Amino acid sequence: PRRMGGPARRAGPLLFFGLALLLAPPARAVEWIPPRPVSAWLPGATIAPGNAATLELVLRSNGPATSVEWSVVGTGNFACAVTPSSGALVLGANSLVRIPLSVAVPPASIGIGAITATVVYANGGGQAAKGAGTIVAATNSRPEIWPVAPTWSGMGGSSGSVSFQIRSLTAGSETVVLTSGRSNPDPNNVGATFSGSAPPASVGLPGGGSVTVGAPTTLAARAPAGSSNEIQVTVTSSEGLSTATGFAIVDASLSDSLPTALVPIGLAPVPEAPAGRDGPAPMLWRNAWLVPCGGEGVRVWRATATDSIGLTDMNADGADDRLVGTIRVPTFAAALAVVPGFVAPSGDTLDLGLLAAGPSGLMLLDLRVIEDPTFGAWEDFFDTDQNGIDDRILRTIPLSGFATDVAWTRSPSGRVVAFVADADLGSNPVLSAFDPAFVTPGTGAGVVAIDVTAAIDSLSGLPVVAGTWPTPGNALDVELRGGGGAATLAVADGAAGLEVADVALGAGAPATATMTPRAVTPLAGTWGAPYARDCAWIPNRRDSAYVAVAAGSGGLQIARVPTTAGAAPTLVLAQQTAGSPCGLSSAYTGIVAAAQGSAGVALLQSPGAGALDLVTAASGAPYTAPVTLARGAAFPSGSALEKASFQNPAGGATALAFEPTLGPLPDLFVSDQNRVLVLRPGSAAVTAVAMGESAAPPARGRVRLEVSPNPMSGECVIRAREAGVTAGGAARAGSILRAATGDRVDVVDVQGRLVRTLRAGRDDARGEFGALAWDGRDRSGRPLPSGRYWLRLRGASGQTSDAAPILILR
């Protein structure tokens, strides 16, 4: 069955689990994606043919020191002469460098040219950054204009001005009109702009003279270092239009204002906006995430480099090096589930992909080879019969509607059975722009159960459809609880709300799946007309007695689903949200993440099972079902449920998935417009949450990293402590860093980049086995600059068990 995260440990009937989540109100609306490791800016100007102006190439390292080589060339209708045109330098850690350039427009030039800067890493030659500026030829004696000191930089929250010089090329004086605008040149932060005011609406320009104007600007307090805005000023004169651009740059972050709960640490572009009904699908045993990308098929993202922002292009071919493969499908990739180690009737063992393929139905994919070859053409390896269809598509099972999601389990005899949500046609269910008004009711089949084992064995002649359930609404998402002979199926069923059915699987061949619906559970309309688009079981006790529903305008809602077959579900909570939730994911600690389209991502803490059990129709206030909570309102037994939010102007979150991990706050992978965004829950105050009995192995306790001293200036000692309960009830604690189990501690910077790895047995502190010593240096032996870093404890599997911040003060 689909997994929802690692197991929590057994701790008796109630477990008060400490979660490092923000207790203050949710973060402010606009958040920034951190810049790439190196940024480059080139201003624009209007220069008379035959004249030259001094402009600046500005480079910034947004992290550790690095060596780069740069070159600038003229392009466009005319090629400017740039002096110097190339060079090499070392960018210090988190430092900004200005390189003066003389830019000359050739005589008799007409129209628009450009200067383009390319920056590559000195070690390896991979592209680090690019920048471009527009150069306009000041023909017809129109005024020249260029930025004076083309960039203004400062600390986040500070105020200053980007200045421009306007120079007359005529003998007579005149009054010229000024217009301006500001934009964000980073495609990951489109729409994120600094506040400020325009230059004067007009100025008097003396004949043959010049004037200087400024664009007052306040740098955003929450913007990371390296963030910028482009300021454009256009001069309208009797001779025509002249334009120039300069930049305002955040050169130092205002640390107290940076996000503390949902921090963007990774981003990779994908070719098409849809990225899965349930977000990217992890195949961590294969070091990969599989990203359904609509008409572009399934993209394979290497899991070892997910904590890097923006395009990673070390071979300078224009493609992201982390996107290592594509499974091309002649249809629409809407959602993917993976059956690891599937044994086919032929005896072959493979990782099997179950692809909800939109209007084509269910596709079965052979995932034994998921990376593209490093040589040759795609057809040479994956289309050997030359029919234009990927050979890894083993079979397509057509359905009547739009297959939007799939979950799977095994029958008592071990046969794999898939449950497919077959939605009504008319509007794409995995897009944030999904519109129920365009849906044609009855065109989808509801839920269809498929005997996957029979479908793979084309020679068996067995029926592949194991059962059907024509749900009353629009089946957009399916989630299973339990498995084997009996399971519970939750369906986000559009306007019909949450539908629940008991599933009985037969032991024979072919498999049979009987889905018996329970009583209808209508959703609450307190916060708007509800429309169930996604659902997720909340693992807040052994049997996941509660399910969360992304109810569109109705917000986030939670229903109790008893484990007793046939027992009616009960709606217990309707939580108002900033946007209309369309996608959900849950972690084993009871955290629920909601994708809300352009409103971004919300992180909520579900009340524990002990608290939710109090909510019934017969209970008195404030526990009368359903409890309705406005944003920021506290649940009766605790604090507000929304702990954090992240909203980027360039984003549009449609689906998400927590990374499978043993840690309490796993990374969150978000399908966000044409990109996969990785958000890391940060560290703040601790809240106690009552939870029900869990299904964790009792032998493993909670692991915590301890660092001393913190802050550090020279050397620190890192210990991992395991605290739990023995069979006799006695507490235990001890150092558990062990070389034999491959324990290590990764040191990462605030951008999520790995700077050092410490390994048990190699970096043990002197005289103390199982404690690691760190001297504050990176893997090259260079002292790291002052700032905040993270220590992440990992085992041999690579999963994070805990993370702790550390501050270096030099």
N, C-alpha and C positions, 0 to 999 in steps of 0.2 A: 504493500500500500504506500501511497504518497506519504513521505515523512514531513514532519512539521518542525524539525529541530531535534537536538539531542535530548536524552532523558534527564530529568531532574533527579536528585537523590531522594531515597525514601527517608522520611523524617517523622513518621507517625501520622496521626489524623490531621494535624495542621502544621504547616511549615511557614514561618515568617521569614520571607526571603528578602534580603537587602538588595535593592536595585539602585545603581548609581544613575539616577535620572533627575532632571531638573525639576525643582519644586516651585520655582517662580512661574509667572504666567508664560505662555508659549512665546517663542522667539518672535521678534518683529517680522513683518511680512517679507521684506526683500532681503535675500541672502545672496552672497556672491560665490561663484565657483572660483577657487584659487587658480592663479595663472600657471602656465607651463614652467618648467625649470629655468628656461631662458626666455626673455621677452625682448623684442626689438621694435623701435619706433622711428619713423622717418616723417618729417613734416612736409607740408605742401606749400607752394608759393606761386605768385604770378610775377614773372621776371621778363624784362624787355629783351628781345633778340639782340645778341651781342653783349649783353650784360651778365654779371654774375652776382650771386648772393651767398652769404655764409649761412649754411644750415647745419643741423647736428643729427648724426646717427646716435641714438641713445640705446644702450644695452643694459640689461639688468639680470643678474643671477637671483632667482627666487628660491634660493636654498644654498647648498654647499658650493664652495668655490669650484670653478671649472675653467678649462682652457678652451678658447674658441678661435676660429678664423672667420673673417668677414669680408664680404665684397659687395660693392654697390655699382650698378650699371644703369644707364639711361635707356629707356624704351619709349614706345608710343610714336606719335606723329613725327617727333624729332628726338634725337638722342643727346641728352645733356652730357657735357663733359664734367666728370666728378673727380676732384682731387682732394685727398688721396682716394683711390678707388678700392683698396684692399688693405688688410692688416691682420695681425694676430695679437691676442692679449689674454691675460688671466683675469677672469671676473672673480673678485673676492666674494665670499659668502654673503648673500643678501646685500649686494652692493650694486650701485648704479654708476655707469661710465658714460661720459659724453664725448663724442668724437666729432670735432669740427670738420665740415666738408665745404669746399668751394664748388658751387653748382652753377655752371655757365650754360646759358641757352645759346645755341648757334645762331649766327646772323641769318636773317630772312626766315626764321622759323615761324610756322603758323599752326594754330590749333593747340592740342593738349599732348603733353608728354608725361613721363613718369620717371622716378628713380626708385629702384628696387634693391633692397638689401637682403642678402642671404647669409645666414650665420650657421656654421657647422662646428661640430665638436672636433677639436684638434686630435683627440684620440679616437680614431675610428671613422671620422668623416661623416657621421650621421647628422641630418639636419636638426639644428637646435631651434631656429626661429627664422621668421621672414618679416619684413616690413616694407611698406611702399608709401610713397608720397606723390601727389599729383603736381605737375609743373605746367602752368599755363603761360603761353607766350603773350606778353603784353603788347599786342598789335594795336594799330589805330590810336596810338598814344594813350591808351587806357592806363590808369595808375598801376604802379607796382605795389605789391603787398607781400610781406613775409613775416613770420613770427620772430620776435626778438627774444633771444634765449628760448629756442623753440619748445622747450618743455619747462613746466614748473612742477616741482615735486615737494612733498612734505609728509608729515605724519598724518595718518587717518584722523579726520575730524578737524584738521587745521584749515585755515583760509588763506587765499592768496589770489593771484591773477595771472592769466596767460596774456601776454602783451603782443601786439602786432604793430608794425611800422608801415604806414601808407605813404608812398612817394609819388608826387605829381610828375608827369612827363610832358606837360604843356606849359606855355608861358603864362596863361591866365589862371587866376584863382577861381575856385568853384566850391559849391557845397555838394558833398557826396553823401549818399544814403548808405547806411550800414545795416546789414541783417546778419544774424548769427544762429548757430545751432550747436548742439552737443550730442554725441552718441558714444556708444561703447564699441571700440574696435575688436574686442574679443568676442568671437562668435558664441562662446559659452555663456556670455553675460549680456547678450543683446537686450537693450531696454534698461539696464542698470546704469543710471546716470547720476552724476554729482549735482548738487544744487548750486545755483549761482544766478547771476544776472547778466544781461546782454550789454555790449558796449553802447555808447550813445547812438541814438537813432540816426543822427547825421552829424557831420563835422565839416568845418571849413578847411579846405585844402588849398594852401597858397601855391601860386604858379611856380613850378620848379622846386617847391619845398616839400616838407614831409611833416606828418603828425603821428603820434603814437597813441593807440587806444588799448584798453584792457578789457578782459572778460573776467570779472570777479567770480571766484569758484571756491566752494567748500568741499574738501575731500570727504567722501562717505566714511563715517566712523567705523562701520562694520566691514569695510572692504579690506581684503588681505593685501599685504605688500605686493607690489607688482600690478595691481589693478589700475586702470587708467580710463580716461575719457578723451575723445578727440573733440577739440573746439574749432569750429569753422566760422570764419568771418568773410562775408562777401561785400564788396564795394560796388555800388551802382553809380556810375558817372555818366556824363554826356557821351563819352567815348565807348562805353560798354561795361561789361562785368569783369571784375577781378576777384580772385578768391585765394585764401590761404588757410592752412590748418596748423594747429599746435596741439600740445598734449598737457593734461594735468595728470600726474602720476602719484600714487601712494607709494612712498619710499620706505615707510615704516608702519607696521600695523599698530593700531591702538588696542593692545592686548585685552583690556577689560571689556571691549565691545565686540570681540570676535565670538562666533557661535560656540556655545559650550555644551550643546546637547546633540545636534545633528551636524556633523562636520563633513563636508565633501572631501573625500580623500582620493577618489578615482573617477575617471571618466574616459569612455571610449566611444567614438562615433560609430553608428551603424547606418546602413544605407537607406533604411526606410523606417518610418515612425513606429509602426506596431512592433512590439517586442515581447509578445506573449501574454495570454490571459492571466497566467500566474507568474509572470516575470521570467527572467532567465532560468534555465534548468541546470543545476549543478551536476557535473561529473567529476568530482574532486579526486576520485581514484584514478582518473585519467588526466588530471591537471587541466581541466577545461570547464568552461561554462558554455552551454548551448543557448543561443539567442534567436528565437523565432522572429523573423523580420518580414512578415507579410509576403508580398510578391517577390522579395529577394531571397526567399528560402530561409535556411537556418545557418547562421554564422557561428563559427567556433572561436571562442575567446580564451586565450591562454590564461589560466588562473593564477600564475605566479606573478603577474604584473598588473593585477587589478587595482593596486593602490598607486596609480600614476594618473595625473590629470592631463587630458587632452591627447592630441595625436602623438604617438610614440613611433618615430620614423628614423631608426638608426641607419638604414641603408639608403635614405634619401630618395625613395621611389614614389613618395606621395601617399603611400598606404600605411595604415597603422600596423606595426609589427605584431601586435597582440592578436589581431584577427587572422588566425592561421588556417582557417578552412571555411568552405562553403558547401552546404548540401543543397543543390539546386532542385527545387520542386516546381512542377508546371501548374501551380495553384497558389494558395494563400496559406502561409505558415502562421497559425493563430496561437497554438499552445503545444507544449511538448512535455511528455513524461517519459522517463527512462526506466526500463526493466533491466537491471544489471545482471549479468551472468545468465541470460535466458538460454535454456537448452532446447534447441529446436528438435522436432521429431526425427530429423536426419542425424542427430547426435552432435551437430555443431553447437558450440557455445559462443554467444555473442551478446554484446550490449544492444538491446533492442529499443528503438525509439518509437513511441506512440505519438504520432503527430495529428493533432486536430487541424485538419487541412481545409477549413472554411467550406466553400461550396462543393469541394471534392469528397468530403467525408473524412474517414480515418485512414491515415497512411502508416504503414509499418516500415521502419527504417533500419538498415543494418549499420550499426555504429562501430564496427570493428576498426574502420579507418575513418578518422574524422578530420585529419589535417591534410591540406593540399600538398602535393609533391613539390619539392624545391626545384624540380627541373621538368621539362616537358609541358604538355598541354593538359588541361582538365580532361578532355575527351580521351586521351591516351590511357587514363587510369579509371575514370568513372563513367565512361560511355563507350565501352568496347564494342557494343553492337551498333553504334552510330545512329541511334534513333532519336537523339537529342534529349533523352530522359536519363537522369542519374541512376546508375545501376544499383545504388544503395537503397532505392525504393523497392522493397520486396513485394508489396501488394498495396492496392488502394481499395478500400471498401466504401462504395458510394452510399450516401445518406440523402434524405430528401431536403434538408435545410442547410444551415451553416454550422459546421462543427467548430465550436468555440473553445471547448475544454475537454480534457480526458483525465481520468484517474483509473487506477488498476488495483487488483488484489488477486489472490490465488484461491481456487476452489479446494475443497478437502482432498481431491486427488492430485493437486499440484498444477492444474491447468491455469494459465494466466487469463483473467477475464478483465476486459477494459470497459469502463462506463463512459460514454461519450455524451456531452451536452450538445444536442442538435437544435440550434436556435432557429427562430423564424427568419426568413429572408427579408431584405429591404434596407437594412442599415448595418454597417459593420460593427459587431459587438465589442471588438477589442480596441476601437478608436475612442479617444476622449470625446469626439464629436458625435458619438452614437446618439441617434434620435429615434425614440420609440414611435414617433408619429409616422415614420416611413416603414415600419415593420408590417408585414402581411401576416396576420395571425393564422395559425394552422399550417404554415408551410414547413415548419420544423417538426421533427419526430419526438421532441422531448428528450428522454434519456434512452439510449440504446446500449445494451450490453453485448459485447463482442467476445466470442471465444477466440482469443488470439492464437492459441496453440493450434486450433483447427484452421485458422486463416493462414498461418505459416505453412502448414502441411497441405499443399494444394492437391495432393494425390489421395487424401483421406476420403473425400466426398462428404465429409461431415458438414452440417449447417454451421455457419459462423455467427449468426445472430442468436445469442443466448437468452434474450428477453428484451422487452420494451416497456416503457412507462410514458404514455403521452400526458405529460404534466399540463395542468390547466393554463399556465402562463407561457413565458418565453424562457426556456432553459438556457441560461447563460454561463453557469458554472456548476461543477459537481465536485463534492468533497466526501471522501469515505472515512468512516470511523470503524475500526475493527477490521476483521478479515476472516479468512477461512470459510466455514459453512454459514456464518451469520455476520452481517455487518449493517451499519446504518449509513444511509445516503442522504446528504443535505444538498439541496439544489437552490441556487439563486434563480428564481423563476419570474423575473420581471415584475409586472404589475401584480401578479398573484402573490408576491412576497416570498417567504421562505417555505419551501416544501420539503418534507422529510418522509423517507420510506424505509421500511425494514427490508433487508436483502437476504434472501435464502439462496445459497449456491448448492446445486446438486453435485454429487460426487462422481457421476458418470462421465462418459464421453459420447457426444459433445457435452460441454458444460451447460447447465441451465441456471438462469438467474431470475428469481421471482421477486419483484419489487412491490411491496404492499404499502400503499400510502397511509400515513397517519393523518390525524385531523389537521385541517388547514390552519396555518399560523399567519394571520394578516399582520402587516407591519403598521407602526404608528405614523400618523400624519402630522405630528406636532410641529415638526420643523420644515415641512413641505411634503408634497406628494411623493410617497416612497416608490422606488423602482429597484428591485433587488438585482444588482449586477455582478456581485461576487460574494463569496462566503468563505469562512475559514474556521475550523475547529480550534477552540482555545484550550490548550493542554494545561488547565489549571487543576486537574486532578487526574488520577490514573486513567479514567475512561473518557476524558474530555466531555464533560456533561454540558458544555455550553458552546454555542456557535455564534460567531460574529457575522454580521451582514452589512455589506456596502450597499446602502439603500438610496443612493443618489441624493436627491433633494431632501430625503428623509434623514440624512446623516448616517451615523454608525449605530446599529442596533444589535442587541444581544438577546438570544433566546435560549431557554433551558430545554435540552433534549434528553429526557430520561433514558436510561439504559434498558428499561423494561420494554419489550416489544409491544408496539401498539399504543403506548402511553402518549398522550397528547403533548406536543411542545407548548411552551409558554413564553411569551415575550416579556422580558424582565427589564430592559433598559433601552432608551432612545436618547442618544447623545448628539447634540448639535455639533456640527463641524464647520470649518471655515469655507469649504467647498462642497462639491457633490462627490462623495466617495464612489469610485468605480473599480477599485482593486484593493485586495487585502492580503496580508501575510501575518502569521503569528509565530512567535518564538516560545520555547518551552517554559520561559519564565512568566508567561502570561502577558507579554507585551504584544500589542497589535499595531501594525503599521497600516495606514490607509493612504492610497493614491487618490488625489483629488483633482486631477487635470491641471489646469493653470493655477489652482490654489496650492499646488505642491504636495508635500507629504506631511502627515500628522503622525506622531508617535503617542500612543495611548497605553495606559496601564489598566488592564481589565481588573475589576475588583476580584478578590479571591473567591473561590467556590463557597467558603464559609459565609461570606457577605452576600453573595448572589442568592444563596439558598434561602435567605430571609425574605426575599422579594416574592410575594405571592399575591394573587387576587384578593385573598381573604385577610392579608396583613393590614394593619393600621398604618397610617402615615408615620414616617416617610418611606415605608417599605411596600406600599401598595403597588402592585404591578400594573403597567410598567412604570418604572421610575424615569422621569424625563429630566435631562440635565442640559442647561444652556452651557455654552463655552465658558470655562472658568468656574462653573458651579461645582461644589464638592459633592461626591457620593455620600450618602448618609453616614457611612462608617469610616470615611477617610477624606482624602484630598481630591482635588479635581483630577479627572482621568487623563486629560490631554497634558502631556509632559513636555512636548517639544514639537516644533514644526520647522519645515524648510521649504521656502518658496523662492525660486529663481525666475526672473522675468523671462528668460529664454526657454523655460521648461514647460512641460505638460505631462505630469506623471499619470500613466495609465495602468501600470501593474508593477508589482514588486515581490521580492523574495528575500528572506533572511538567509544568510550563509549558515549551513549546517555546522554547528560548533558546540563545544562543551562550555563555552564562556557564557556568562549571563546576559551580555549585550552584544550579540553578533552583528557583523556588518550587514547593511541592507542594500541590496542590488535593485535599482529602480529603472524601469523602462520609462524614459523621460524624453519625449519627442524623438529626434534622430540620434539618440545616445543612450548608453547605459551609464547611469550615475551610481557611484558607490558612496553611501553615507555611513559614517561611523558614529554611533552614540557616544557622546563624550562623558565627562565625569563632573558631578556636582553633588548636591546633598543626597543623603540616603533616605529612602522611605521604606517603611515596613509594610508588606502586603501579605494578608492572610491567604494561604493557598491550601488546596486539598491534598489528599494523599497522592504521591507521585510514584512513578514506576522505575525509579533509578536503581542501579545496582547498589546495595547497601555498603559495599566495600569501598566505594569512592566518596571522599568528602570534598567539600568546597576548597578550591585552591586559591590562595591569595599571594600576590607579590608584595614583598616588603623591601624598601630601599632606605639605606641610611649611609651618610646624611642626605637630606633632601630639603633645601637646595644643596648642590655640591659645587665645589670649586676645583678640587683636585681629583679625588678618587672616591668611589662609593662601593658599598657591598650590597648585593642583591640576593635575597633569600625567597624561597617559595614555601609557604606553610600550608599544610593540609589539616583542616579542622573538621571533625565529624563525630559520630557517635558509634562506639563499639557495641558488640552484641549485648554486653552487660550494662550499657548505658553510660559508660565513662567517657569523658571527652578525651580526645587525643590531638596532639599537634606536633609537627616535626618538620625538618627540612627534607624536601622530596626531590630536589634536583639530582638526577642520576644520569651518569654517562651511559649506562647500559640500556636505558630506554630512550636515548637520543634527545634528552631534554635540552632546550636552548632558550635563550632570551634574545629577541630581535630588538634593536634600538632603531626607532623611526623618528623622523622629524615631523613638524606640524603639517607638512604637505603629504605625509604618509609614505615618504621615501625611506627605504632601508639604508642606514648608514653604518651599521655594525652588527655583527652576530656574535654572541657569547655562548660558548658550549660547555656543558657540564663535563668535568674531567680534563678540560684544557684551560679554562679560565677560572678554576677554583680559587677562592680567596685563601691567602696564606694561613695555614693552620686551622682551616675550617672546611671540612669536607661538605660538599653540597651547597656551598655559598659561592657566588660568582663575584669577581672583582672587575670593576670597569674604571678605566682611567680618563674617561671623558673624551676619548679620541675616536675618529672614524676608522674604517677598515684600512685606510692608507696610512694610519698613524698620525694624522693631523688633528690637533685639538679642535673640537667643535666650538663654534661661537656661542656666546650666551643666548639663552632662549629655552623654550619648553620642548621637551622630547617625550616620547612614549616608549615604555618597555613592554614587550609582548612575550608572554611565556608560551612556548610551543613544544609539543611532543614530537615523536618520530613521524606521526601522521601529518604534521603541519598544522593541526588545528590549534587555535588559540584557546588557552585555558583561563588566562586572566591578563589584564593590562593595567599598567600603573604609570602615572605621569611623573616626570622628574624635571627639575629646573636647574640649568647650569648658569652660575653667576661667576664671571671671570673677574 
